[in-house]
Amino acid sequence: MTFRQFACNNVLRNKRTYAAFFLSSVFSVMIFFVYAMFIYHPGIDDEEIHGSVATGMIVAEYIIFLFAFFFLFYCVGAFLKKREKEFGILFLHGMTARQRNLLIFMETMLIGVVSILCGIGLGLVLGKLFFQFAAFLLDVQALAFYFPWQAMGLTVVAFLVLFAAISFFSVLLLRSRSLLDLLQGSQRPRREPTASLFLSVLAAGLLGIAYLLALTAEGLSVVILLLPVTVLTIAGTYLLFTQLSVFVIGYLKKKRSIYWRGTNLIILSDLDYRMKDNARMFFLVCIVSTVAFCAIGTLAALAGSIQETVIKTNPFAFEYQTSRDNPEEQRHLALIENSLLQGGFSFEKHQATMRILPQEVNGEKIGVVKLTDYNQFAIAANTRQLELKENEAFLVVRWFGDSVESKVLDVGQNSLTVKTDTKINPLLTGLAFERLAVIPDRVYDRLQGLNEEVRYGYVVPRWKDTQAISISLQEKIEHYGGHYYFSARAPVYHSMKQAANTALFIGLFVGVLFFVAAASFLYFRLYTDLENDRRQYGAIAKIGLSDRELSRIVTIQIALLFFVPITVAIIHSSVAFVSLQSLLKIMLIASVFKPTAIVLLSFVLVQAIYFWIIRNRYLFHLKRTMAR
């Protein structure tokens, strides 16, 4: 047998252990390749698909490559640690350190080359579906399939360098151990895990502080607190798995009513060792899953709330505002209405008149509208109405961070008490004034001889289909002409939808890659413990452990392995979404709760299916090896 054949046989013998590593590598290569196919597509500069989509893909390529490097490097390091006994036997038979290093390099490169070939092959097979999915999300015509030789070259070179670097650094970081330590491998006697009370309390404290800051943050403070909350959460999560979990298990073992009940003795006696051994893996799975949940959940929420957000920020399908001295007013209105009628669109026209006060308030020109006109406009725009007393005025907040300082507004011979709130109101804006005030009808009617502006709003039931008309009108009516202002909702909607769906399209596969990586961590960790579990449960079975009890013990232990980190990740993500909602709410962006709940439930469902499959396979292999 040649050395090359020996390396190939090593990979084949450990195929169950290497399976997750291989599949994750294939998935990483496939995602990288299909993104590269999109970047190098000759039609990417077409007028329908903006170059910014390709730019986003390039950013995603860097993220995928860096993540794949660190993830695969961790996996290789963990594999090597589990193979210490194998290396000890080989050293006993005369293998040198140089030959071991060459063996590791050849095995890693073998898996890498096969992963690259399989990943590119899958990418070619699924490339057309990828383009169609991109077209569906971006609302454009699907790109034609082409032979992506540039994408293939980039992918092959990038991942050959990646696997070569992983092989080099894995060998470089191998610690020299004595032959006895290598032969003992994972069977070396272990001390009972202990946890620091101080660090356990610190873990709970760090997470509590992080959650408190995130849940109570509002407005810009959400952005300001993002970094400190993230640092606190990461540190608290690490201590949660390395200290607090071991401390809680130790506490449960001291409770005889719990520890001595049924099979709890077997479960808890081994659980603290498993938690201590798997603490870093749990931490990585939790953080990676949290990033995946937050990324996909946020992008899905933003993409799913585009229509509601655009309607809030653009209350009418078409809006035209003009001063009374605009000679083009009637021509522009006729152009808007005739274009809609010729296009077969029904519409309702609404009008509100605003008068401009001669005096400034805190350096701002104030426009006023009567309460009745404002509420009629609000009803047409399906937004909130106002109620005012005869001595009150409502000053409108214009943008995020805007504030009203005035307590009293003088209108003619009346001093009105100012009311306001923090909600942004885009319903009525001005050309010659900076802030709008809603005042009682009686006060408004007494104002005479003031400059006026008129706002026209068009309600169009099928406004999404007015894209072509909107673009045509924008070309014929300047967006802002000094005496008038014109806007259309459809172009804003389609532009925001494409931008949001582009981000979702790019982030979706990266997030799924993170989730697949997290699942691979769990699979690898489970099957590397198979031999130890076989010896342990085989010995206990000889003194009366039944198959039913074995299944229950293994199910609980695998469930903890699968669901403890993902449960913590869901809690982290839920807190993040609550904090995000407080920021988006004041920016007139719709609620993110429904889409994020769907995303989280989808991940839980996939994880539950994955758990059930792996649990059944693991029990099958465990019982079969115990029966030998």
TORVEXGU-427596 format. One line per 3 residues: number of its first residue (from 1); their letters; for each residue x, y, z of C-alpha. Coordinates in pm, 1 decimal. Each point is the difference from the previous one (the first is absolute). Example, Ala and Ser with C-alpha at 12.3 -4.5 7.8 and 13.67 -1.06 7.14 Angstrom:
2
1	as	1230.0:-450.0:780.0 ~ 137.0:344.0:-66.0
//
This chain:
628
1	mtf	0.0:0.0:0.0 ~ 140.8:339.0:-99.2 ~ -10.2:303.7:228.4
4	rqf	-256.6:160.4:-228.6 ~ -226.3:-305.8:21.9 ~ 42.0:0.2:377.6
7	acn	-123.9:361.5:14.8 ~ -300.3:-83.2:-222.2 ~ -89.7:-301.6:213.1
10	nvl	20.8:211.9:315.5 ~ -261.0:237.7:-139.2 ~ -225.9:-286.7:-111.7
13	rnk	27.1:-178.0:338.2 ~ -104.0:316.4:182.0 ~ -271.9:92.8:-249.2
16	rty	-270.4:28.0:268.1 ~ 209.1:245.3:201.9 ~ 108.3:193.8:-309.6
19	aaf	-353.8:11.7:-146.5 ~ -105.6:328.2:161.5 ~ 335.7:160.4:-79.5
22	fls	-27.1:-110.2:-363.0 ~ -362.5:108.1:-46.6 ~ 67.0:339.6:159.6
25	svf	298.2:44.4:-230.9 ~ -211.3:-89.7:-302.4 ~ -273.6:241.6:105.3
28	svm	253.0:281.4:56.4 ~ 154.3:-58.9:-343.6 ~ -342.4:-14.5:-166.4
31	iff	-120.1:329.7:153.5 ~ 329.9:169.8:-83.7 ~ -18.9:-130.8:-357.2
34	vya	-360.2:103.1:-73.1 ~ 68.3:349.3:134.9 ~ 305.3:15.2:-227.9
37	mfi	-222.2:-112.7:-290.0 ~ -224.2:297.4:72.5 ~ 292.5:245.2:29.5
40	yhp	155.7:-101.7:-334.5 ~ -329.6:-32.6:-187.9 ~ 15.7:204.8:-323.3
43	gid	-352.3:134.0:61.8 ~ 68.2:137.2:348.1 ~ 37.0:355.1:-134.0
46	dee	-337.7:-18.6:-165.1 ~ -231.8:289.3:80.3 ~ -230.2:-220.0:210.2
49	ihg	270.0:-131.0:235.6 ~ 214.7:271.4:148.2 ~ 373.4:-47.6:52.2
52	sva	-52.7:42.7:375.8 ~ -137.4:-354.7:4.4 ~ 335.9:-128.2:-125.7
55	tgm	178.2:216.1:257.5 ~ -206.7:-160.5:275.2 ~ 90.8:-342.3:-139.0
58	iva	370.5:86.6:16.7 ~ -36.2:94.3:367.1 ~ -182.0:-330.6:59.0
61	eyi	288.2:-187.2:-169.1 ~ 248.6:141.6:251.0 ~ -229.7:-91.1:290.8
64	ifl	-45.2:-355.9:-128.4 ~ 372.3:-48.2:-58.7 ~ 105.2:129.4:343.8
67	faf	-271.7:-193.8:179.5 ~ 83.7:-319.0:-192.0 ~ 366.5:36.3:96.1
70	ffl	-61.4:36.3:373.6 ~ -276.7:-260.5:9.2 ~ 195.7:-264.9:-192.7
73	fyc	317.6:80.3:192.4 ~ -185.4:-63.9:328.5 ~ -138.2:-326.8:-136.0
76	vga	341.1:-127.9:-112.9 ~ 149.9:90.2:338.1 ~ -275.5:-189.1:178.4
79	flk	46.9:-303.2:-228.4 ~ 370.2:-10.8:72.9 ~ -60.9:14.3:373.8
82	kre	-230.9:-301.5:-23.1 ~ 257.0:-193.9:-203.2 ~ 276.7:17.7:262.6
85	kef	-18.2:-372.8:73.6 ~ 22.1:-81.9:-371.8 ~ 309.2:219.5:-35.8
88	gil	149.3:-162.7:310.2 ~ -31.9:-346.4:-157.5 ~ 152.6:128.5:-324.6
91	flh	294.0:154.1:188.6 ~ 42.7:-333.8:180.3 ~ 38.0:-165.0:-341.6
94	gmt	266.6:244.1:-115.3 ~ -184.4:297.8:-150.3 ~ 193.4:325.8:24.9
97	arq	-145.5:341.3:82.1 ~ 70.7:109.8:-357.8 ~ -196.7:-296.2:-136.6
100	rnl	-289.9:78.6:235.2 ~ -5.1:359.3:-124.4 ~ 3.4:-118.9:-360.3
103	lif	-283.9:-242.9:77.0 ~ -214.4:280.0:149.3 ~ 74.5:224.1:-299.4
106	met	-91.5:-271.9:-251.0 ~ -323.5:-92.3:180.9 ~ -113.0:361.8:28.1
109	mli	82.9:77.9:-362.5 ~ -174.4:-319.7:-114.0 ~ -320.8:102.5:176.0
112	gvv	48.5:355.4:-128.1 ~ 41.3:-97.7:-365.9 ~ -303.5:-231.5:8.1
115	sil	-200.9:272.4:178.7 ~ 96.1:255.1:-267.1 ~ -101.7:-234.5:-282.2
118	cgi	-330.0:-92.7:165.0 ~ -75.6:362.0:96.3 ~ 60.1:129.1:-352.6
121	glg	-199.5:-290.2:-144.2 ~ -296.4:75.5:225.1 ~ 32.3:368.7:-82.5
124	lvl	-19.5:-73.4:-373.8 ~ -303.8:-224.1:50.9 ~ -180.0:250.6:223.2
127	gkl	125.5:315.4:-175.5 ~ -315.4:50.6:-206.2 ~ -220.5:-36.2:309.5
130	ffq	224.7:249.7:177.5 ~ -46.5:254.7:-280.5 ~ -376.9:-54.1:0.4
133	faa	-18.4:44.2:377.1 ~ 205.0:320.7:-30.9 ~ -236.4:128.5:-269.6
136	fll	-302.3:-80.8:217.9 ~ 140.1:190.0:299.0 ~ 129.5:294.0:-206.2
139	dvq	-318.0:14.9:-212.1 ~ 192.2:-5.4:-330.4 ~ 35.9:-234.2:-294.6
142	ala	212.1:-305.6:79.0 ~ 360.4:2.7:-119.7 ~ 82.7:-251.4:-271.9
145	fyf	224.4:-293.2:85.9 ~ 359.0:15.7:-128.5 ~ 320.8:-199.7:38.5
148	pwq	173.6:170.3:294.0 ~ 368.5:-71.8:-63.8 ~ 108.6:314.1:190.0
151	amg	-209.4:-99.0:302.8 ~ 139.6:-353.1:-14.2 ~ 357.1:128.8:-12.2
154	ltv	-56.0:236.1:295.6 ~ -164.8:-272.6:207.8 ~ 267.4:-263.4:-70.5
157	vaf	289.2:235.1:76.7 ~ -164.1:150.8:309.8 ~ -86.7:-331.3:164.2
160	lvl	324.3:-174.8:-96.2 ~ 181.0:282.6:178.3 ~ -246.0:-28.8:291.2
163	faa	48.1:-375.2:49.3 ~ 377.2:29.3:-42.7 ~ 7.8:276.3:264.2
166	isf	-214.6:-209.6:235.8 ~ 233.6:-297.2:-44.1 ~ 306.9:215.2:63.0
169	fsv	-134.4:173.6:311.8 ~ -145.4:-323.8:141.6 ~ 340.9:-167.1:-18.5
172	lll	172.4:311.5:130.9 ~ -218.9:11.7:310.6 ~ 28.9:-370.9:86.7
175	rsr	135.4:-40.3:350.1 ~ 269.4:-259.7:62.7 ~ -118.1:-264.5:246.0
178	sll	165.2:-302.2:149.4 ~ -72.8:-338.0:-156.2 ~ -185.1:-109.2:315.9
181	dll	-230.6:304.4:-13.6 ~ -77.5:-65.4:-366.5 ~ -76.5:-368.7:60.7
184	qgs	-232.0:82.1:287.1 ~ -185.2:252.2:-219.9 ~ -342.6:88.6:135.1
187	qrp	21.4:-279.9:260.1 ~ 229.9:200.7:225.2 ~ -142.4:36.8:351.4
190	rre	-190.2:326.9:36.7 ~ -56.4:209.3:307.0 ~ -356.9:79.4:95.5
193	pta	-102.1:330.1:-159.9 ~ -21.7:294.3:238.3 ~ -147.1:345.4:-48.6
196	slf	75.3:331.9:163.1 ~ -290.9:151.3:191.7 ~ 128.1:348.8:-80.3
199	lsv	22.2:-68.4:-374.7 ~ -342.0:-169.2:3.9 ~ -158.3:305.0:161.9
202	laa	195.2:221.4:-240.8 ~ -145.0:-192.6:-296.5 ~ -355.2:61.2:119.4
205	gll	84.8:362.5:76.4 ~ 154.0:72.1:-340.4 ~ -294.3:-150.7:-186.8
208	gia	-248.6:176.3:229.0 ~ 166.5:337.7:-56.5 ~ 18.1:-60.5:-376.3
211	yll	-368.5:-94.3:-16.5 ~ -101.8:296.1:218.5 ~ 191.6:247.9:-216.3
214	alt	-137.6:-149.3:-321.4 ~ -362.7:-12.5:117.4 ~ -5.5:352.0:145.2
217	aeg	190.7:171.0:-284.4 ~ -201.5:233.5:-220.3 ~ 75.1:203.4:-309.8
220	lsv	364.4:74.4:-71.1 ~ 106.0:-161.8:327.2 ~ -59.7:-339.8:-169.6
223	vil	280.9:76.7:-244.9 ~ 224.9:147.3:270.9 ~ -43.1:-303.7:226.5
226	llp	43.7:-255.6:-278.9 ~ 372.4:-59.6:56.7 ~ 0.2:-14.5:383.7
229	vtv	-309.2:-223.2:4.2 ~ 161.7:-234.2:-255.0 ~ 321.9:-23.5:203.9
232	lti	-193.5:-64.7:323.1 ~ -211.8:-266.5:-170.3 ~ 299.7:-183.9:-148.2
235	agt	190.0:4.4:330.9 ~ -309.6:-105.6:195.8 ~ -75.8:-281.3:-245.4
238	yll	353.2:-137.6:27.6 ~ -17.5:-2.1:380.4 ~ -351.5:-145.1:-15.5
241	ftq	124.2:-316.3:-168.9 ~ 341.5:-28.1:166.9 ~ -101.1:89.1:357.4
244	lsv	-367.7:54.9:75.2 ~ -125.0:-318.0:-169.6 ~ 256.0:-214.0:188.1
247	fvi	-89.6:176.7:325.8 ~ -372.7:-69.5:-48.3 ~ 64.3:-367.6:-78.9
250	gyl	220.0:-29.0:309.9 ~ -279.9:153.8:206.1 ~ -253.6:-251.9:-140.9
253	kkk	234.3:-288.7:84.9 ~ -3.9:109.7:362.8 ~ -382.6:-22.7:6.0
256	rsi	-60.3:-366.1:75.6 ~ -370.5:27.4:-82.4 ~ 100.4:85.9:-355.6
259	ywr	333.2:-178.6:-41.7 ~ -118.3:-339.6:127.5 ~ -324.9:-5.8:-196.1
262	gtn	-15.3:-260.2:-283.4 ~ 266.7:38.3:-264.2 ~ 91.8:353.7:115.8
265	lii	298.9:-155.3:177.2 ~ 149.4:-107.6:-334.2 ~ -102.1:316.4:-187.7
268	lsd	127.9:252.5:254.4 ~ 315.4:-193.3:93.0 ~ 124.8:33.1:-356.8
271	ldy	-168.5:329.4:-92.0 ~ 245.5:233.3:173.4 ~ 290.5:-168.9:-184.5
274	rmk	-184.8:42.4:-330.0 ~ -80.1:364.9:72.0 ~ 361.3:72.2:90.7
277	dna	134.1:-185.9:-304.6 ~ -251.9:156.8:-237.2 ~ -4.2:350.8:151.7
280	rmf	196.4:164.6:-280.1 ~ -199.2:-185.7:-262.8 ~ -327.5:109.0:165.5
283	flv	129.4:356.3:10.1 ~ 92.3:-2.7:-369.1 ~ -329.8:-161.0:-103.5
286	civ	-194.6:252.2:208.0 ~ 179.6:306.0:-139.6 ~ -6.2:-126.9:-359.5
289	stv	-371.1:-85.6:29.9 ~ -75.6:340.6:152.9 ~ 172.6:174.4:-290.7
292	afc	-194.6:-214.6:-248.0 ~ -333.4:62.0:172.8 ~ 54.5:375.1:33.4
295	aig	126.7:43.8:-355.2 ~ -274.3:-197.3:-172.6 ~ -272.3:117.5:239.9
298	tla	88.0:368.0:-38.2 ~ 30.9:-18.0:-378.0 ~ -323.2:-198.5:-32.8
301	ala	-177.7:248.6:227.8 ~ 121.0:299.3:-198.4 ~ -84.3:-163.7:-333.4
304	gsi	-343.9:-106.8:124.6 ~ -88.0:344.3:136.1 ~ 92.4:203.5:-309.0
307	qet	-358.8:54.3:-117.3 ~ -128.5:107.6:340.2 ~ 302.2:224.7:53.7
310	vik	-33.0:167.9:-341.9 ~ -371.1:63.4:57.4 ~ 78.6:164.1:334.6
313	tnp	270.7:223.8:-145.1 ~ -191.2:68.4:-325.2 ~ -367.4:21.4:104.2
316	faf	-130.7:49.9:-358.3 ~ 80.8:-171.2:-328.9 ~ 63.6:343.9:-153.1
319	eyq	51.6:328.3:181.1 ~ 19.6:348.1:-145.9 ~ 52.3:312.4:207.7
322	tsr	0.3:349.5:-139.3 ~ -7.6:364.6:97.8 ~ -298.0:209.4:-110.9
325	dnp	210.1:201.0:-246.4 ~ 114.1:-304.2:-201.9 ~ -114.6:43.9:-361.6
328	eeq	66.6:-369.7:-77.1 ~ -237.4:-134.7:264.8 ~ -298.7:-86.5:-216.5
331	rhl	215.6:-139.3:-282.4 ~ 185.0:-229.0:241.9 ~ -320.4:-121.6:165.0
334	ali	-157.8:-70.9:-338.3 ~ 312.6:-190.1:-106.2 ~ -14.2:-220.7:313.4
337	ens	-372.3:-72.4:-30.2 ~ 1.7:-60.8:-376.8 ~ 296.8:-238.5:31.6
340	llq	-185.9:-204.0:262.5 ~ -322.9:-8.4:-202.7 ~ 181.2:-99.0:-319.5
343	ggf	177.5:-276.6:191.1 ~ -332.3:-135.8:127.1 ~ 58.0:94.2:364.4
346	sfe	-283.7:124.0:219.8 ~ 88.9:260.6:262.1 ~ -130.4:229.3:270.4
349	khq	126.6:357.6:23.7 ~ 37.6:174.7:335.8 ~ 102.2:357.3:73.4
352	atm	120.1:195.8:303.2 ~ 87.1:370.8:17.1 ~ 270.6:133.4:233.2
355	ril	70.1:361.4:93.1 ~ 341.5:135.9:97.6 ~ 27.1:211.5:313.4
358	pqe	189.5:328.9:-47.4 ~ 205.8:-33.6:320.0 ~ 267.6:-263.6:68.6
361	vng	-1.5:-221.6:308.3 ~ 345.1:-98.2:130.4 ~ 144.5:98.0:-337.1
364	eki	-245.3:-217.4:-197.6 ~ -273.7:92.8:-245.0 ~ -330.1:-156.8:109.1
367	gvv	-276.6:-122.1:-230.1 ~ -347.0:-63.4:140.2 ~ -282.2:-224.9:-117.5
370	klt	-351.9:-20.6:137.7 ~ -86.8:-306.9:206.7 ~ -284.6:-109.4:-231.7
373	dyn	220.7:2.3:-311.9 ~ 277.1:-181.7:182.7 ~ -231.7:-275.4:124.2
376	qfa	-155.4:-44.3:-345.6 ~ 350.4:-43.6:-140.4 ~ 81.4:-241.2:285.0
379	iaa	-311.1:-210.8:-73.9 ~ 91.0:-17.9:-369.5 ~ 356.2:-102.7:89.8
382	ntr	-127.8:-255.6:254.1 ~ 199.5:157.0:282.5 ~ -84.6:144.4:341.2
385	qle	-231.8:297.5:50.9 ~ 48.5:279.9:254.4 ~ -227.1:149.6:263.3
388	lke	54.4:357.1:118.0 ~ -165.2:235.1:242.3 ~ -75.4:357.0:-109.1
391	nea	317.4:130.5:167.3 ~ 239.8:-272.4:-121.7 ~ 234.2:-50.4:-295.7
394	flv	186.0:-312.9:-106.8 ~ 357.2:42.4:-127.4 ~ 122.3:-283.3:-222.8
397	vrw	331.3:-185.8:48.9 ~ 168.9:-13.6:-341.6 ~ 281.8:-252.7:26.9
400	fgd	182.9:-233.9:232.4 ~ 159.9:200.6:281.6 ~ -213.6:311.0:-64.0
403	sve	-150.0:171.8:305.2 ~ -250.1:274.5:74.2 ~ 118.9:269.1:241.1
406	skv	-292.8:242.8:-15.1 ~ -261.3:-17.3:274.1 ~ -228.1:272.3:-140.2
409	ldv	-79.4:90.9:-362.5 ~ -134.7:346.7:-83.9 ~ -240.8:-18.2:-294.7
412	gqn	-160.6:333.7:-79.1 ~ -163.3:123.6:320.5 ~ 9.4:-347.7:159.5
415	slt	261.6:-158.4:225.5 ~ -28.8:-376.5:-39.9 ~ 146.5:-260.4:235.5
418	vkt	234.3:-227.1:-196.9 ~ -57.4:-375.3:-8.7 ~ 238.7:-244.7:-167.7
421	dtk	140.6:-352.3:20.3 ~ 307.8:-187.8:-122.3 ~ -167.0:-167.3:-298.9
424	inp	129.2:108.7:-338.4 ~ -277.3:135.0:-221.9 ~ 70.7:17.1:-374.4
427	llt	-362.2:77.4:-92.6 ~ 38.2:373.1:-74.6 ~ 325.3:183.5:-70.8
430	gla	77.2:350.0:-120.5 ~ 181.3:177.9:-278.6 ~ 35.5:341.2:167.4
433	fer	-25.8:-105.9:363.4 ~ 201.2:-235.3:223.1 ~ -262.5:-131.2:242.5
436	lav	-372.2:-71.1:-17.2 ~ -254.3:83.1:271.0 ~ -352.5:-139.4:10.0
439	ipd	-238.2:257.7:148.5 ~ -376.4:18.3:72.0 ~ -226.6:92.6:-294.2
442	rvy	-125.5:318.0:171.0 ~ 353.3:134.7:46.1 ~ 102.7:-93.1:-355.5
445	drl	-302.8:167.5:-160.7 ~ 90.9:332.9:162.7 ~ 338.2:6.7:-173.9
448	qgl	-13.8:222.0:-308.9 ~ 249.5:137.6:-251.2 ~ 267.0:-269.3:57.0
451	nee	198.3:-193.9:-257.6 ~ -149.6:-341.2:-69.6 ~ 113.8:-341.3:-117.5
454	vry	-224.5:-281.4:-121.8 ~ 73.2:-371.2:38.0 ~ -169.5:-249.2:-235.3
457	gyv	-0.2:-368.7:83.9 ~ -108.7:-277.4:-239.2 ~ -120.4:-332.8:135.8
460	vpr	54.6:-270.4:-266.8 ~ -110.3:-356.4:94.3 ~ 244.2:-167.0:-244.2
463	wkd	288.6:233.6:75.9 ~ 267.3:-272.7:-29.2 ~ -75.9:-22.5:-373.8
466	tqa	61.1:370.8:-57.9 ~ 378.9:-30.4:-27.6 ~ 12.6:90.7:-370.8
469	isi	-245.3:290.2:41.0 ~ 191.1:126.0:303.4 ~ 332.3:5.3:-185.4
472	slq	-163.6:174.7:-297.2 ~ -156.6:264.6:225.2 ~ 327.4:57.5:183.6
475	eki	164.8:72.1:-334.5 ~ -276.3:241.9:-102.9 ~ -40.2:165.6:341.6
478	ehy	324.0:92.3:169.4 ~ 25.3:-156.4:346.6 ~ 40.3:342.3:158.6
481	ggh	-64.7:317.0:-197.7 ~ 18.6:269.2:267.3 ~ -375.0:77.2:-20.4
484	yyf	-107.3:-361.8:15.1 ~ 97.3:-351.6:114.3 ~ -97.3:-334.4:-155.4
487	sar	56.0:-354.3:128.2 ~ -117.5:-350.9:-88.3 ~ -9.9:-302.7:228.4
490	apv	61.5:-283.5:-250.4 ~ 364.4:85.0:-88.6 ~ 84.7:35.8:369.2
493	yhs	-163.0:-335.8:73.0 ~ 174.8:-187.1:-281.4 ~ 336.5:156.5:83.4
496	mkq	-27.4:-85.0:372.6 ~ -131.8:-347.6:-76.5 ~ 292.9:-80.8:-227.7
499	aan	250.5:137.1:253.1 ~ -153.6:-197.3:289.6 ~ -37.2:-319.5:-202.2
502	tal	357.0:33.9:-124.6 ~ 120.2:8.9:360.5 ~ -225.8:-296.5:84.0
505	fig	121.4:-193.1:-303.7 ~ 363.9:54.9:97.4 ~ -48.8:-55.0:373.5
508	lfv	-229.3:-300.8:-28.4 ~ 259.6:-245.3:-129.8 ~ 271.5:135.8:228.3
511	gvl	-234.5:-45.5:297.5 ~ -90.6:-352.1:-111.3 ~ 372.4:-74.8:-34.8
514	ffv	50.7:110.9:361.0 ~ -286.3:-224.7:111.8 ~ 135.6:-298.6:-194.2
517	aaa	337.9:59.2:161.7 ~ -161.1:1.6:344.4 ~ -176.9:-327.8:-81.0
520	sfl	332.1:-145.3:-114.8 ~ 161.5:87.0:333.1 ~ -270.8:-200.0:177.1
523	yfr	24.5:-297.4:-234.2 ~ 377.9:-15.4:29.7 ~ -3.9:26.3:378.9
526	lyt	-260.7:-272.0:31.3 ~ 175.5:-257.7:-213.4 ~ 342.2:61.2:150.7
529	dle	-149.7:-110.0:334.1 ~ -151.6:-317.5:-146.7 ~ 285.5:-229.9:106.4
532	ndr	2.6:132.1:357.6 ~ -379.4:-31.5:21.1 ~ 17.1:-358.5:-127.5
535	rqy	241.5:-101.7:275.2 ~ -191.8:187.6:272.2 ~ -350.7:-119.6:-89.4
538	gai	124.7:-349.1:-81.4 ~ 134.3:-31.3:354.3 ~ -322.0:137.0:155.0
541	aki	-213.4:-229.3:-217.9 ~ 172.9:-301.6:155.8 ~ -142.6:96.2:338.8
544	gls	-357.3:44.8:-118.4 ~ -41.8:312.0:-219.1 ~ -294.6:-69.8:-233.3
547	dre	-30.0:111.8:-363.5 ~ -280.8:237.4:94.4 ~ 210.9:162.5:271.8
550	lsr	296.5:24.1:-236.9 ~ -218.0:170.4:-263.7 ~ -131.6:245.6:258.4
553	ivt	348.5:88.4:128.0 ~ 144.5:45.5:-349.2 ~ -301.6:201.1:-115.1
556	iqi	34.4:242.8:291.4 ~ 374.1:38.1:-49.4 ~ -32.6:57.4:-376.1
559	all	-292.5:238.7:55.3 ~ 214.4:206.0:237.7 ~ 279.2:1.4:-255.8
562	ffv	-232.9:116.9:-276.2 ~ -239.0:235.3:177.4 ~ 193.2:167.2:283.9
565	pit	215.3:219.3:-229.1 ~ -282.9:68.6:-244.9 ~ -236.8:91.9:285.3
568	vai	252.5:251.4:134.3 ~ 46.7:129.6:-356.7 ~ -377.1:47.3:-37.9
571	ihs	-13.9:192.9:329.5 ~ 290.8:220.8:-115.6 ~ -169.5:55.9:-336.0
574	sva	-339.6:77.3:155.1 ~ 152.4:268.5:221.9 ~ 181.2:141.6:-303.5
577	fvs	-323.6:12.5:-198.9 ~ -184.9:179.7:281.0 ~ 278.2:258.4:9.6
580	lqs	-3.1:28.8:-378.8 ~ -375.7:55.0:-0.1 ~ 33.1:296.2:237.4
583	llk	240.7:158.9:-249.9 ~ -202.7:-74.9:-312.5 ~ -332.5:103.0:151.6
586	iml	89.4:368.1:20.7 ~ 142.1:-14.4:-353.6 ~ -345.9:-100.1:-132.5
589	ias	121.8:-350.7:-85.9 ~ -263.7:-264.2:62.2 ~ 9.4:-266.2:270.0
592	vfk	268.1:-268.4:-27.1 ~ -160.5:-245.3:243.1 ~ -200.6:-211.7:-242.9
595	pta	275.5:-64.3:-259.2 ~ 265.1:-58.0:267.7 ~ -229.9:-243.1:183.1
598	ivl	-44.9:-192.1:-325.5 ~ 377.5:-11.3:-51.1 ~ 69.5:-122.7:354.4
601	lsf	-275.4:-263.9:-14.9 ~ 133.7:-119.5:-335.3 ~ 347.9:-47.8:145.0
604	vlv	-141.6:-182.8:303.7 ~ -201.7:-230.0:-226.6 ~ 305.8:-80.1:-213.5
607	qai	205.7:-60.8:313.9 ~ -268.6:-230.7:142.3 ~ -6.6:-206.4:-321.6
610	yfw	379.9:-11.2:-3.2 ~ 0.4:-109.1:366.0 ~ -248.0:-280.8:-64.2
613	iir	200.0:-136.3:-293.9 ~ 335.4:17.2:178.7 ~ -145.2:-141.9:322.8
616	nry	-138.3:-306.9:-179.9 ~ 322.4:-53.9:-195.6 ~ 213.8:40.5:310.3
619	lfh	-207.5:-246.9:203.2 ~ 17.5:-247.3:-287.3 ~ 380.8:18.6:-18.7
622	lkr	36.8:-4.7:379.5 ~ -216.4:-308.9:49.9 ~ 164.1:-178.5:-293.5
625	tma	351.3:55.9:136.4 ~ -112.0:-101.6:352.0 ~ -139.9:-326.7:-136.4
628	r	338.3:-103.7:-143.2
//
